[in-house]
Amino acid sequence: MAASINYTASPEENAVLFFRQVKKELGIPSTQHIVKLVSKVLSHLRKGLSMSQTFALLDRLPGVFQLMIIQEWQPNEQKKAFKHLDEFVENLYEEDKKSPTSLFATEVETLNAVIVVLQKLDKYLNLFSYNILKYPMIEELKQVPVEDAA
């Protein structure tokens, strides 16, 4: 009879797996570029959350993601309203185009990156279970086949 070992990865180990998968699926060899991309998606996500939702998200994610979320955070910043994935992506792309360090060449590239990042955050860190994202956006993300996102 073989012994069964149930190993559950720590949140930090899952964070490492998350970055490896995102890097692989988006085909971006630079770790620095992936960190900037994930940081941009997370900080944009924060802009659509209330203060209590932001703190709830910060409480549930490993440290590296906490730093990304609060990067350039102004507690009195104007909130961005988005319920749907397309609103989130369009808003992020427009904001990115204005940035001196733009990461996305097209809106389709932005959509692809957002889908991969958010789906992998759910896979490795259960992002969707926190009831922080708007329901329509979660459903839209769940409907995208994982292999089509990359």
C-alpha atoms as a printed R data frame, in Angstrom:
    type eleno elety resid chain resno       x      y       z
1   ATOM     1    CA   MET     A     1   0.000  0.000   0.000
2   ATOM     2    CA   ALA     A     2   1.512  3.299  -1.091
3   ATOM     3    CA   ALA     A     3   1.581  6.167   1.340
4   ATOM     4    CA   SER     A     4  -0.299  9.190   0.189
5   ATOM     5    CA   ILE     A     5   1.223 12.565   0.822
6   ATOM     6    CA   ASN     A     6  -0.986 15.592   0.604
7   ATOM     7    CA   TYR     A     7   1.244 18.580   0.022
8   ATOM     8    CA   THR     A     8  -0.261 22.016  -0.126
9   ATOM     9    CA   ALA     A     9   1.975 24.722  -1.498
10  ATOM    10    CA   SER     A    10   2.390 27.862   0.576
11  ATOM    11    CA   PRO     A    11   1.070 31.165  -0.795
12  ATOM    12    CA   GLU     A    12   4.669 32.182  -1.551
13  ATOM    13    CA   GLU     A    13   5.287 28.970  -3.510
14  ATOM    14    CA   ASN     A    14   2.049 29.545  -5.400
15  ATOM    15    CA   ALA     A    15   3.242 33.076  -6.196
16  ATOM    16    CA   VAL     A    16   6.391 31.644  -7.788
17  ATOM    17    CA   LEU     A    17   4.290 29.174  -9.793
18  ATOM    18    CA   PHE     A    18   1.985 32.022 -10.822
19  ATOM    19    CA   PHE     A    19   4.868 34.079 -12.235
20  ATOM    20    CA   ARG     A    20   6.342 31.092 -14.074
21  ATOM    21    CA   GLN     A    21   2.999 30.299 -15.699
22  ATOM    22    CA   VAL     A    22   2.254 33.896 -16.692
23  ATOM    23    CA   LYS     A    23   5.747 34.271 -18.116
24  ATOM    24    CA   LYS     A    24   5.368 31.049 -20.095
25  ATOM    25    CA   GLU     A    25   1.835 31.710 -21.376
26  ATOM    26    CA   LEU     A    26   2.516 35.271 -22.454
27  ATOM    27    CA   GLY     A    27   5.859 34.268 -23.985
28  ATOM    28    CA   ILE     A    28   7.742 37.069 -22.263
29  ATOM    29    CA   PRO     A    29  11.289 36.058 -21.315
30  ATOM    30    CA   SER     A    30  11.985 39.030 -19.030
31  ATOM    31    CA   THR     A    31  11.015 38.575 -15.385
32  ATOM    32    CA   GLN     A    32  11.232 42.338 -14.940
33  ATOM    33    CA   HIS     A    33   8.693 42.852 -17.749
34  ATOM    34    CA   ILE     A    34   6.304 40.281 -16.226
35  ATOM    35    CA   VAL     A    35   6.523 41.940 -12.813
36  ATOM    36    CA   LYS     A    36   5.745 45.348 -14.364
37  ATOM    37    CA   LEU     A    37   2.834 43.883 -16.327
38  ATOM    38    CA   VAL     A    38   1.293 42.105 -13.320
39  ATOM    39    CA   SER     A    39   1.843 45.206 -11.205
40  ATOM    40    CA   LYS     A    40   0.053 47.375 -13.768
41  ATOM    41    CA   VAL     A    41  -2.925 44.985 -13.913
42  ATOM    42    CA   LEU     A    42  -3.173 44.748 -10.115
43  ATOM    43    CA   SER     A    43  -2.821 48.471  -9.480
44  ATOM    44    CA   HIS     A    44  -5.488 49.129 -12.129
45  ATOM    45    CA   LEU     A    45  -7.716 46.537 -10.470
46  ATOM    46    CA   ARG     A    46  -7.290 48.382  -7.176
47  ATOM    47    CA   LYS     A    47  -8.577 51.591  -8.774
48  ATOM    48    CA   GLY     A    48 -11.973 49.935  -9.196
49  ATOM    49    CA   LEU     A    49 -12.200 48.748  -5.604
50  ATOM    50    CA   SER     A    50 -13.483 50.491  -2.501
51  ATOM    51    CA   MET     A    51 -11.097 51.020   0.389
52  ATOM    52    CA   SER     A    52 -12.570 48.032   2.260
53  ATOM    53    CA   GLN     A    53 -12.298 45.796  -0.833
54  ATOM    54    CA   THR     A    54  -8.681 46.865  -1.305
55  ATOM    55    CA   PHE     A    55  -7.832 45.989   2.293
56  ATOM    56    CA   ALA     A    56  -9.648 42.647   1.970
57  ATOM    57    CA   LEU     A    57  -7.595 41.853  -1.133
58  ATOM    58    CA   LEU     A    58  -4.351 42.933   0.550
59  ATOM    59    CA   ASP     A    59  -5.103 40.650   3.516
60  ATOM    60    CA   ARG     A    60  -5.436 37.598   1.277
61  ATOM    61    CA   LEU     A    61  -2.485 37.920  -1.093
62  ATOM    62    CA   PRO     A    62   1.209 37.183  -0.506
63  ATOM    63    CA   GLY     A    63   3.546 40.134   0.113
64  ATOM    64    CA   VAL     A    64   4.845 40.546  -3.430
65  ATOM    65    CA   PHE     A    65   1.291 41.100  -4.698
66  ATOM    66    CA   GLN     A    66   0.515 43.467  -1.838
67  ATOM    67    CA   LEU     A    67   3.392 45.679  -2.948
68  ATOM    68    CA   MET     A    68   2.117 45.637  -6.522
69  ATOM    69    CA   ILE     A    69  -1.391 46.611  -5.480
70  ATOM    70    CA   ILE     A    70  -0.326 49.564  -3.365
71  ATOM    71    CA   GLN     A    71   2.257 50.819  -5.863
72  ATOM    72    CA   GLU     A    72   1.521 54.479  -6.551
73  ATOM    73    CA   TRP     A    73  -1.672 54.246  -4.481
74  ATOM    74    CA   GLN     A    74  -3.227 57.516  -3.485
75  ATOM    75    CA   PRO     A    75  -5.985 56.822  -0.916
76  ATOM    76    CA   ASN     A    76  -8.009 59.708  -2.348
77  ATOM    77    CA   GLU     A    77  -7.537 58.677  -5.991
78  ATOM    78    CA   GLN     A    78 -10.564 58.750  -8.236
79  ATOM    79    CA   LYS     A    79 -12.151 55.309  -8.565
80  ATOM    80    CA   LYS     A    80 -12.608 53.739 -11.974
81  ATOM    81    CA   ALA     A    81 -15.946 52.024 -12.421
82  ATOM    82    CA   PHE     A    82 -15.919 48.750 -14.324
83  ATOM    83    CA   LYS     A    83 -18.228 45.775 -14.116
84  ATOM    84    CA   HIS     A    84 -17.163 44.012 -17.282
85  ATOM    85    CA   LEU     A    85 -13.889 42.717 -18.601
86  ATOM    86    CA   ASP     A    86 -13.997 44.886 -21.733
87  ATOM    87    CA   GLU     A    87 -14.406 48.055 -19.630
88  ATOM    88    CA   PHE     A    88 -11.469 47.056 -17.453
89  ATOM    89    CA   VAL     A    89  -9.239 46.283 -20.454
90  ATOM    90    CA   GLU     A    90 -10.184 49.417 -22.388
91  ATOM    91    CA   ASN     A    91  -9.555 51.594 -19.341
92  ATOM    92    CA   LEU     A    92  -6.206 49.907 -18.627
93  ATOM    93    CA   TYR     A    93  -5.088 50.211 -22.253
94  ATOM    94    CA   GLU     A    94  -5.974 53.925 -22.417
95  ATOM    95    CA   GLU     A    95  -4.143 54.563 -19.148
96  ATOM    96    CA   ASP     A    96  -1.139 52.558 -20.358
97  ATOM    97    CA   LYS     A    97  -0.909 54.513 -23.631
98  ATOM    98    CA   LYS     A    98  -0.512 57.735 -21.636
99  ATOM    99    CA   SER     A    99   2.275 56.245 -19.544
100 ATOM   100    CA   PRO     A   100   5.908 56.990 -20.447
101 ATOM   101    CA   THR     A   101   6.611 53.289 -19.803
102 ATOM   102    CA   SER     A   102   3.800 51.801 -21.880
103 ATOM   103    CA   LEU     A   103   3.662 47.991 -21.785
104 ATOM   104    CA   PHE     A   104   0.889 47.193 -24.257
105 ATOM   105    CA   ALA     A   105   1.024 47.705 -28.025
106 ATOM   106    CA   THR     A   106  -2.653 46.957 -28.686
107 ATOM   107    CA   GLU     A   107  -5.929 46.538 -26.843
108 ATOM   108    CA   VAL     A   108  -5.953 42.852 -27.854
109 ATOM   109    CA   GLU     A   109  -2.543 42.390 -26.235
110 ATOM   110    CA   THR     A   110  -3.902 44.091 -23.113
111 ATOM   111    CA   LEU     A   111  -6.935 41.801 -23.077
112 ATOM   112    CA   ASN     A   112  -4.737 38.730 -23.433
113 ATOM   113    CA   ALA     A   113  -2.456 39.829 -20.586
114 ATOM   114    CA   VAL     A   114  -5.378 40.680 -18.282
115 ATOM   115    CA   ILE     A   115  -7.061 37.329 -18.906
116 ATOM   116    CA   VAL     A   116  -3.877 35.353 -18.249
117 ATOM   117    CA   VAL     A   117  -2.960 37.343 -15.124
118 ATOM   118    CA   LEU     A   118  -6.419 37.209 -13.536
119 ATOM   119    CA   GLN     A   119  -7.061 33.555 -14.405
120 ATOM   120    CA   LYS     A   120  -3.676 32.531 -13.010
121 ATOM   121    CA   LEU     A   121  -4.268 34.595  -9.869
122 ATOM   122    CA   ASP     A   122  -7.440 32.614  -9.406
123 ATOM   123    CA   LYS     A   123  -5.758 29.286 -10.138
124 ATOM   124    CA   TYR     A   124  -2.858 29.793  -7.738
125 ATOM   125    CA   LEU     A   125  -4.270 32.235  -5.177
126 ATOM   126    CA   ASN     A   126  -8.083 31.805  -5.438
127 ATOM   127    CA   LEU     A   127  -8.698 35.424  -6.458
128 ATOM   128    CA   PHE     A   128 -12.315 34.841  -7.540
129 ATOM   129    CA   SER     A   129 -13.300 33.333  -4.189
130 ATOM   130    CA   TYR     A   130 -12.679 36.630  -2.353
131 ATOM   131    CA   ASN     A   131 -15.899 38.224  -3.702
132 ATOM   132    CA   ILE     A   132 -13.999 41.378  -4.558
133 ATOM   133    CA   LEU     A   133 -14.313 41.449  -8.337
134 ATOM   134    CA   LYS     A   134 -17.668 42.264  -9.876
135 ATOM   135    CA   TYR     A   135 -19.740 39.176 -10.704
136 ATOM   136    CA   PRO     A   136 -20.065 39.871 -14.471
137 ATOM   137    CA   MET     A   137 -16.291 40.235 -14.795
138 ATOM   138    CA   ILE     A   138 -15.632 36.948 -12.988
139 ATOM   139    CA   GLU     A   139 -18.138 35.128 -15.187
140 ATOM   140    CA   GLU     A   140 -16.561 36.587 -18.335
141 ATOM   141    CA   LEU     A   141 -13.116 35.470 -17.170
142 ATOM   142    CA   LYS     A   142 -14.386 31.969 -16.385
143 ATOM   143    CA   GLN     A   143 -15.897 31.663 -19.881
144 ATOM   144    CA   VAL     A   144 -12.568 32.255 -21.622
145 ATOM   145    CA   PRO     A   145 -10.859 28.907 -22.187
146 ATOM   146    CA   VAL     A   146  -7.468 28.993 -20.479
147 ATOM   147    CA   GLU     A   147  -5.590 27.874 -23.595
148 ATOM   148    CA   ASP     A   148  -7.241 30.635 -25.675
149 ATOM   149    CA   ALA     A   149  -6.005 33.316 -23.295
150 ATOM   150    CA   ALA     A   150  -2.372 32.891 -24.263
